[in-house]
Amino acid sequence: MNQEEYDQYAMQKDLNQQGVEGNMAPYTPQMQEQVAQAQAVLVQQTNPDKVLIEITNKLKGYYVNPDKTIVKFSDPLMNKKGISRIMFILSSIVNQNTILSHLDEKEISKLMILLSNDMTDDLTLNWREYEISDKMMLDHIMDAILFPAFFALKRALGQNEKNWLGKISVEQISGAPRIQPPKKGGFWSKFKI
């Protein structure tokens, strides 16, 4: 290992150590408030209600562009009554409490089966009442609902959402770590090992 590689290694080691110390350091009251604010903003930005809104817009035949303009791409797939019932069923499983919980693969599978069964029963019994024009659309409607719901639930796998939120908020608050130059060695640092 030449001197330049050793210096880079030492700097990286110092950075890693500073990051660990920064994450473990107690927060001052001002820092605690900043951490709480950053976490609240992140929780709002990652809120699964956005998934529900996206599904609702799809069922209504709308697409929302990133600049918030609404584009109508099709006729509604069902009426307001059907959309509100579907959202009621979906919101009982896809919500902030579920996403921030600690789920494993089996629990996510059970929730998806429960959701799928509830949706299938409701759509099969009420497709005429919901003014769904074609029975073939039932599969497409189910796909448009279940896939986003599944990926929203996967965020709770192994407490991933909580871990991610905690990591991001600490990184935002602590900012960029200060780079300390490597320590100058003594007599033995002159010898390459």
Secondary structure as UniProt FT lines:
FT   HELIX           3..24
FT   HELIX           29..45
FT   HELIX           49..60
FT   STRAND          62..64
FT   TURN            66..67
FT   STRAND          70..72
FT   HELIX           80..91
FT   TURN            92..93
FT   HELIX           96..99
FT   HELIX           105..126
FT   TURN            127..131
FT   TURN            135..136
FT   HELIX           137..154
FT   TURN            155..156
FT   TURN            158..159
FT   HELIX           160..174
FT   HELIX           187..190
//
